[in-house]
Structure formats: C-alpha cells, structure tokens
Amino acid sequence: MQGKRIVQTACILLAVLLPGLLAWTGHMAVCRALLLCLEASACIWALYTVIKDMRNRTWYPHLPGRMALAVSCLVRFCVLLSSYTAGGPEQLMAHTAISGSLLLQLSLFPLAFLTCWLTGGLCLRMHREGWSTGLFLYIPACLLWFIFRLLLFLFVPVSVRGFVFLSFLLYPDSFLLACVICTITLLSIRPRMDREAVIILGSGLRRDGTLTPLLKGRTDRAVAFAEKQAAHTGLMPLLVPSGGQGKNEVLPEGEAIRRYLVSLGMDEKQIIPEKKAASTRENLSYSIQLSGCSLFAFATSDFHVLRTAMYAQKLGFSMDTLGSPTKWYFLPQAFVREVLGIAFGNRHQLILILLFLVLAWLPLYLL
C-alpha cells in the first residue's frame, strides 16, 4: 500500500511539473493543452468522489476541500478554454488577463454582501446581548478582509500574472461555497424513522442555569423528531442530552437539558443525560458509549451540522442530522467560525492542494 501511494504521488508531481517544463522550453501550445487536461482531470476526479460520498451519506473531512478543488479547477478550465483559440502567446496572455479581471469583479459582489451581513448581524447581536470583545473583533476582521480584496481589484494589474495570483484566492472562496452547499445538502436529507437514540449537543447555558434560545431550539428539534418517529413507527428513541459544566455554568449542560425535557412532559426513563463532554467530538463519543445504541440522529444548530457529521464519520457512525434554525443575525458569524474550524482540522490536505496549484500555474506567472 505504501509503494502504491508513492507511485501515485510521483505521477501527480510529474503531471503538475510537466507544464512548467514545457513552458520554459517554449512549447506554449502543448503547455496550455496539458494544463487543460490537468484541470479537467482534477475537476472530474473531485466531483466523482464528492458525489459518491454524498450519495452514501459519508461526510468525510476532505469533502469540502475536494468540492472546493472541483469548483476552482472548473473556473480555471473555463478561462483556459476561452483562450484556447488564441494564436500565439500574446493572444493567450490577453484572453487570460481579461478572463481573470472579469472573474475578480464577479467575486466582489457576494463578498460585499457577506461582509455587510456579518457586520450588521454582529452589531445587532451586541445591541441585544451586550458588549463582547470577541464579537467586536469580528467586525474589523470582516472589513479588513473586504478592503484587502478591494485593493487587489484596484491595484493588481490586468495581466496573466495578476490572474494567476488572483486565481489562488478562488480556493478559499470555493471552500466557503463548498461548506455552504454541503450544509444545505445535509439539512435537506430527511432523517430515517428508525433511530434508536437522538443526541442533543450542548452549547452553553444562561447564568441561572436555564437554556439559551440556541440550545432550546436544538432540544425542541430533537423532541419534535422523537414524537414524529414514535407516531409513525411506534419506536420512541432515547434522548441523550450531552454537555459538561463550563467555568461560568451552575450545572452541566446535559442536566439542564434533561430538566427542560422533563418540563416538556418527556418520560424520564427515555432520557439519558451525558454530563462530561467539553467538545463536539466528546459529545458524540461519550453519548454513544453511554446509550449503547447503534442507530443515531444528532440535534444541533443548522450551521453546525456539517462539522458534527464529520466528527461522527471519524467515529465510524453515519448519523442523521437534525438542524434547528438560527437567528439571521447570528448565522453568518457562526457559520464562518465553523468553516474556519473545518479548514483548520483539514489543514494538511488544503496546504497540499494549494501547493499543487502553485506548482502547476507558476510557469504562467514567471513568463
């Protein structure tokens, strides 16, 4: 197996470095054709693995990264294809520069919308929930990122070098888009009505030990599914509220959720609280061990379903997702934080993909 991986890596490196060697020797037509084949092959492979995993409900951590690779490769493939009829290197440079400039202009519109949504939502949240240093720091970070992209648009020259430099920004943009698509897909999949247990993920309590609106929404979503399954199949799943006690909390989150479930009229015998977990991974791991079941669904906020599904996949379980709605002003900030968490957890693969992209497109930048 190790030898097979070495051979595969050597073939990929050869395919990535070959366009550069051809460009240096003056064979621009062959270089362009090879880049077209390389981008098309990477796009097809990434799309095939993504569709296969999504159909099998296997939400591996590499899924958003591969989807982002497919999107960015498809865009670069279209840019190369649009300039394929160019006669010589000068015409190729002109076509590529114009396509890159148009691409950057189009990317500014969704970025401006996201920046306004983030900034407005954070201001409204601080107005309703009070001042927070962590929340306040999000606002300049959002504005600085947008200003950085705007400065690139204004000052990066309309040239092949400019396009190659800006095309690398396609990957983080595509990664964000991929996470949005995966999350919407997960939320659109109907949970199966044969679940033995529903895990309710904790998310912090109020100072008096009662549930926050976010956590109450998760709990209500789990109760609604449990009652619906019981009505359809007669099988009432166990409810496993999960969460330990934080530094500023008067009781464990699992116990607080249990009390709320009892107040809703749920049978205490159907509730198994988990009171030690301090992270999403521990929520799932401890709850699985505590319940002793094998068929699960988990209830969490809609922005959190993708990362939770990835953790479940790492533990060897394919769980159904129950996403509770989130307030509009809280959603963008929470989702961006989730995307950053997914990217950090999968950072080695993302760095490797970016390295391959740099090696493949570096010749055009240096010409």
C-alpha positions as CSV (number, residue, x, y, z in Angstrom):
1,M,0.0,0.0,0.0
2,Q,2.8,2.4,0.8
3,G,4.5,1.7,-2.5
4,K,1.3,2.4,-4.4
5,R,0.9,5.8,-2.6
6,I,4.5,6.7,-3.6
7,V,3.8,5.9,-7.2
8,Q,0.6,7.9,-7.2
9,T,2.3,10.9,-5.6
10,A,5.2,10.7,-8.2
11,C,2.7,10.6,-11.1
12,I,0.8,13.6,-9.7
13,L,4.0,15.6,-9.2
14,L,5.1,14.7,-12.8
15,A,1.8,15.9,-14.2
16,V,1.9,19.1,-12.2
17,L,5.5,19.9,-13.0
18,L,5.4,19.0,-16.7
19,P,3.5,22.1,-17.9
20,G,6.2,24.2,-16.3
21,L,9.0,22.4,-18.2
22,L,7.1,22.8,-21.5
23,A,6.5,26.5,-20.9
24,W,10.2,27.0,-20.2
25,T,11.2,25.3,-23.4
26,G,8.8,27.5,-25.4
27,H,6.1,24.9,-26.1
28,M,3.2,27.1,-25.0
29,A,0.5,25.3,-27.1
30,V,1.4,21.9,-25.5
31,C,1.7,23.5,-22.1
32,R,-1.8,25.0,-22.4
33,A,-3.3,21.7,-23.6
34,L,-1.7,19.9,-20.7
35,L,-3.0,22.4,-18.2
36,L,-6.5,22.0,-19.7
37,C,-6.2,18.2,-19.3
38,L,-4.9,18.6,-15.7
39,E,-7.6,21.0,-14.6
40,A,-10.3,18.8,-16.2
41,S,-9.0,15.6,-14.7
42,A,-8.7,17.2,-11.2
43,C,-12.3,18.6,-11.5
44,I,-13.8,15.3,-12.7
45,W,-12.0,13.2,-10.0
46,A,-13.0,15.7,-7.2
47,L,-16.7,15.8,-8.4
48,Y,-16.8,12.0,-8.7
49,T,-15.6,11.4,-5.1
50,V,-17.8,14.2,-3.8
51,I,-21.0,12.8,-5.4
52,K,-20.1,9.3,-4.3
53,D,-19.6,10.3,-0.7
54,M,-22.7,12.4,-0.6
55,R,-24.9,9.6,-2.0
56,N,-23.5,7.2,0.6
57,R,-24.0,9.8,3.4
58,T,-20.3,9.6,4.2
59,W,-19.3,13.1,5.3
60,Y,-15.6,12.7,5.4
61,P,-13.5,15.8,6.4
62,H,-12.0,16.0,3.0
63,L,-15.4,16.5,1.3
64,P,-15.4,20.4,1.3
65,G,-11.8,20.5,0.3
66,R,-12.4,18.3,-2.8
67,M,-15.6,20.2,-3.7
68,A,-13.6,23.5,-3.5
69,L,-10.9,21.9,-5.7
70,A,-13.6,21.0,-8.3
71,V,-15.1,24.5,-8.3
72,S,-11.7,26.3,-8.6
73,C,-10.4,23.8,-11.3
74,L,-13.6,24.3,-13.3
75,V,-13.2,28.1,-13.3
76,R,-9.6,27.9,-14.4
77,F,-10.5,25.3,-17.0
78,C,-13.1,27.7,-18.5
79,V,-10.6,30.5,-18.5
80,L,-8.1,28.3,-20.4
81,L,-10.7,27.1,-22.8
82,S,-11.8,30.6,-23.6
83,S,-8.3,31.4,-24.7
84,Y,-7.7,28.1,-26.5
85,T,-8.4,29.7,-29.9
86,A,-5.7,32.3,-29.4
87,G,-3.0,32.1,-31.9
88,G,0.3,33.0,-30.1
89,P,1.5,33.7,-26.6
90,E,0.4,37.3,-26.8
91,Q,-3.2,36.5,-27.6
92,L,-3.2,33.8,-24.9
93,M,-2.0,36.4,-22.3
94,A,-4.7,38.9,-23.4
95,H,-7.5,36.4,-23.2
96,T,-6.4,35.1,-19.8
97,A,-5.9,38.6,-18.3
98,I,-9.4,39.7,-19.4
99,S,-11.0,36.5,-18.0
100,G,-9.1,36.9,-14.7
101,S,-10.2,40.6,-14.4
102,L,-13.9,39.6,-15.0
103,L,-13.6,36.8,-12.5
104,L,-12.3,39.1,-9.8
105,Q,-15.1,41.6,-10.5
106,L,-17.8,38.9,-10.1
107,S,-16.3,37.7,-6.8
108,L,-16.6,41.1,-5.2
109,F,-20.4,41.1,-5.2
110,P,-21.0,38.1,-3.0
111,L,-18.1,39.1,-0.8
112,A,-19.6,42.6,-0.3
113,F,-22.9,41.0,0.6
114,L,-21.3,38.6,3.1
115,T,-19.4,41.5,4.7
116,C,-22.5,43.6,5.2
117,W,-24.4,40.7,6.6
118,L,-21.6,39.8,9.0
119,T,-21.1,43.4,10.2
120,G,-24.8,44.2,10.5
121,G,-25.5,40.9,12.3
122,L,-22.7,41.4,14.8
123,C,-23.8,45.0,15.6
124,L,-27.4,43.8,16.2
125,R,-26.2,40.9,18.3
126,M,-24.0,43.2,20.5
127,H,-27.0,45.5,20.8
128,R,-29.3,42.7,22.0
129,E,-26.8,40.6,24.0
130,G,-24.4,43.2,25.3
131,W,-20.7,44.1,24.6
132,S,-18.3,41.3,23.9
133,T,-14.6,41.7,22.9
134,G,-14.7,38.5,20.9
135,L,-17.7,39.7,18.9
136,F,-16.3,43.2,18.4
137,L,-13.1,41.8,16.9
138,Y,-15.1,40.1,14.2
139,I,-16.2,43.5,12.7
140,P,-12.7,44.9,11.9
141,A,-11.6,41.4,10.7
142,C,-14.5,41.3,8.2
143,L,-13.9,44.9,7.0
144,L,-10.2,44.3,6.6
145,W,-10.7,41.2,4.5
146,F,-13.1,43.0,2.2
147,I,-10.7,46.0,1.9
148,F,-7.9,43.6,1.1
149,R,-9.9,42.1,-1.7
150,L,-10.9,45.5,-2.9
151,L,-7.3,46.7,-3.0
152,L,-6.4,43.7,-5.0
153,F,-9.1,44.5,-7.5
154,L,-7.9,48.1,-7.8
155,F,-4.1,47.6,-7.9
156,V,-3.4,44.1,-9.2
157,P,-2.6,44.6,-13.0
158,V,-4.9,43.1,-15.7
159,S,-2.3,40.6,-16.8
160,V,-1.6,36.9,-16.7
161,R,0.5,37.4,-13.6
162,G,-2.4,39.2,-12.0
163,F,-4.8,36.4,-12.9
164,V,-2.6,33.6,-11.7
165,F,-2.1,35.4,-8.4
166,L,-5.9,36.1,-8.0
167,S,-6.8,32.6,-9.1
168,F,-5.3,31.2,-5.8
169,L,-8.0,33.3,-4.0
170,L,-10.5,31.1,-5.8
171,Y,-9.7,28.2,-3.4
172,P,-10.7,29.8,-0.1
173,D,-13.8,31.3,-1.8
174,S,-14.6,27.9,-3.3
175,F,-14.1,26.3,0.1
176,L,-16.6,28.6,1.7
177,L,-19.1,27.9,-1.1
178,A,-18.5,24.1,-0.7
179,C,-19.2,24.2,3.0
180,V,-22.5,26.1,2.3
181,I,-23.5,23.5,-0.3
182,C,-22.7,20.6,2.0
183,T,-24.6,22.1,4.9
184,I,-27.7,22.8,2.8
185,T,-27.5,19.2,1.4
186,L,-27.3,17.8,4.9
187,L,-30.2,19.8,6.1
188,S,-32.3,18.7,3.1
189,I,-31.8,15.0,3.7
190,R,-34.8,13.6,5.6
191,P,-33.8,11.6,8.8
192,R,-34.7,8.0,8.8
193,M,-37.5,6.9,11.1
194,D,-35.6,4.0,12.7
195,R,-33.3,5.9,15.1
196,E,-32.6,4.3,18.5
197,A,-31.3,7.5,20.1
198,V,-31.1,11.2,19.5
199,I,-28.1,13.1,20.8
200,I,-28.7,16.7,21.7
201,L,-25.5,18.7,21.6
202,G,-25.0,21.4,24.3
203,S,-24.0,24.9,23.5
204,G,-23.8,26.9,26.8
205,L,-26.3,28.0,29.4
206,R,-27.5,31.2,30.9
207,R,-26.2,32.3,34.2
208,D,-29.2,31.0,36.1
209,G,-28.7,27.5,34.5
210,T,-31.6,27.7,32.0
211,L,-31.3,27.1,28.3
212,T,-30.3,29.7,25.8
213,P,-32.6,30.2,22.8
214,L,-30.0,28.4,20.7
215,L,-29.9,25.4,22.9
216,K,-33.7,25.4,23.4
217,G,-34.0,25.3,19.6
218,R,-31.8,22.2,19.4
219,T,-33.8,20.5,22.2
220,D,-37.2,21.3,20.6
221,R,-35.9,19.9,17.3
222,A,-35.0,16.6,18.9
223,V,-38.3,16.4,20.7
224,A,-40.2,17.1,17.5
225,F,-38.4,14.3,15.7
226,A,-38.7,11.8,18.5
227,E,-42.5,12.4,18.7
228,K,-42.8,12.2,14.9
229,Q,-40.9,8.9,14.8
230,A,-43.0,7.4,17.6
231,A,-46.2,8.4,15.8
232,H,-45.1,6.9,12.5
233,T,-43.3,3.7,13.7
234,G,-44.2,3.3,17.4
235,L,-40.5,3.4,18.2
236,M,-39.7,6.2,20.7
237,P,-35.9,6.9,20.6
238,L,-33.8,7.6,23.6
239,L,-32.9,11.3,24.2
240,V,-29.3,11.8,25.1
241,P,-28.7,15.5,26.2
242,S,-24.9,16.0,26.1
243,G,-22.7,18.6,27.6
244,G,-20.4,19.1,30.6
245,Q,-20.3,22.0,33.1
246,G,-18.4,25.1,31.9
247,K,-16.5,27.5,34.1
248,N,-19.3,30.0,34.4
249,E,-22.1,27.5,34.5
250,V,-24.0,26.4,37.6
251,L,-24.7,22.9,36.4
252,P,-23.8,20.6,33.5
253,E,-25.5,21.3,30.2
254,G,-26.7,17.7,30.0
255,E,-28.6,18.1,33.3
256,A,-30.1,21.4,32.3
257,I,-31.4,19.9,29.0
258,R,-32.8,17.0,30.9
259,R,-34.7,19.3,33.2
260,Y,-36.1,21.1,30.2
261,L,-37.1,17.8,28.6
262,V,-39.0,16.8,31.7
263,S,-40.8,20.2,31.8
264,L,-42.0,19.4,28.3
265,G,-43.6,16.2,29.5
266,M,-41.0,13.7,28.2
267,D,-40.6,10.4,30.1
268,E,-37.6,10.5,32.3
269,K,-36.9,6.8,31.5
270,Q,-36.3,7.8,27.9
271,I,-33.7,10.4,28.9
272,I,-30.0,9.6,29.5
273,P,-28.0,12.7,30.2
274,E,-24.3,12.9,29.5
275,K,-22.5,15.4,31.7
276,K,-18.8,15.3,31.0
277,A,-18.3,16.3,27.3
278,A,-16.4,19.6,26.6
279,S,-16.4,19.5,22.8
280,T,-18.4,18.2,19.9
281,R,-16.2,15.2,19.5
282,E,-16.7,14.3,23.1
283,N,-20.4,14.9,22.9
284,L,-20.7,12.2,20.3
285,S,-18.2,9.8,21.7
286,Y,-19.4,9.9,25.3
287,S,-23.1,9.8,24.2
288,I,-22.6,6.7,22.0
289,Q,-20.8,4.8,24.8
290,L,-23.5,5.9,27.4
291,S,-26.5,4.9,25.3
292,G,-25.3,1.6,23.9
293,C,-27.2,2.1,20.7
294,S,-26.1,1.8,17.1
295,L,-28.6,4.0,15.1
296,F,-28.4,7.7,16.0
297,A,-29.5,11.1,15.0
298,F,-28.0,14.2,16.4
299,A,-29.7,17.5,17.0
300,T,-27.7,20.7,16.7
301,S,-27.9,24.1,15.1
302,D,-28.2,24.3,11.3
303,F,-24.7,26.0,10.9
304,H,-23.1,23.2,13.0
305,V,-24.4,20.1,11.2
306,L,-21.5,19.7,8.8
307,R,-18.7,19.6,11.3
308,T,-20.8,17.3,13.6
309,A,-21.4,14.9,10.7
310,M,-17.6,14.9,10.0
311,Y,-16.9,14.0,13.6
312,A,-19.5,11.3,13.5
313,Q,-17.9,9.8,10.4
314,K,-14.5,9.8,12.1
315,L,-16.0,7.8,14.9
316,G,-17.3,5.3,12.4
317,F,-21.0,6.2,12.6
318,S,-23.2,7.6,9.8
319,M,-25.7,9.7,11.8
320,D,-28.8,11.5,10.6
321,T,-28.9,15.3,11.1
322,L,-31.5,17.4,12.8
323,G,-30.7,21.0,12.3
324,S,-32.5,23.7,14.3
325,P,-33.0,27.2,12.7
326,T,-30.7,30.1,13.8
327,K,-31.4,33.8,14.0
328,W,-30.3,35.6,10.9
329,Y,-28.0,38.0,12.6
330,F,-26.2,35.1,14.4
331,L,-25.9,32.8,11.4
332,P,-23.1,34.3,9.3
333,Q,-20.6,34.8,12.2
334,A,-21.3,31.3,13.5
335,F,-21.0,29.7,10.1
336,V,-17.7,31.5,9.3
337,R,-16.4,30.2,12.6
338,E,-17.4,26.7,11.6
339,V,-15.8,26.9,8.2
340,L,-12.5,28.1,9.8
341,G,-12.7,25.1,12.2
342,I,-13.3,22.7,9.3
343,A,-10.4,24.2,7.4
344,F,-8.0,24.1,10.4
345,G,-9.0,20.4,11.1
346,N,-8.2,19.6,7.5
347,R,-5.3,21.9,7.0
348,H,-2.7,19.4,5.8
349,Q,-4.8,18.4,2.8
350,L,-5.6,22.0,2.0
351,I,-2.0,23.0,2.1
352,L,-1.1,20.1,-0.2
353,I,-3.8,21.1,-2.7
354,L,-2.6,24.7,-2.7
355,L,1.0,23.6,-3.2
356,F,0.0,21.5,-6.3
357,L,-1.9,24.5,-7.7
358,V,1.1,26.8,-7.2
359,L,3.4,24.3,-9.0
360,A,1.0,23.9,-11.9
361,W,0.4,27.6,-12.5
362,L,3.8,29.1,-11.5
363,P,5.2,28.8,-15.1
364,L,2.5,31.2,-16.5
365,Y,3.3,33.6,-13.7
366,L,7.0,33.7,-14.4
367,L,6.6,34.0,-18.2
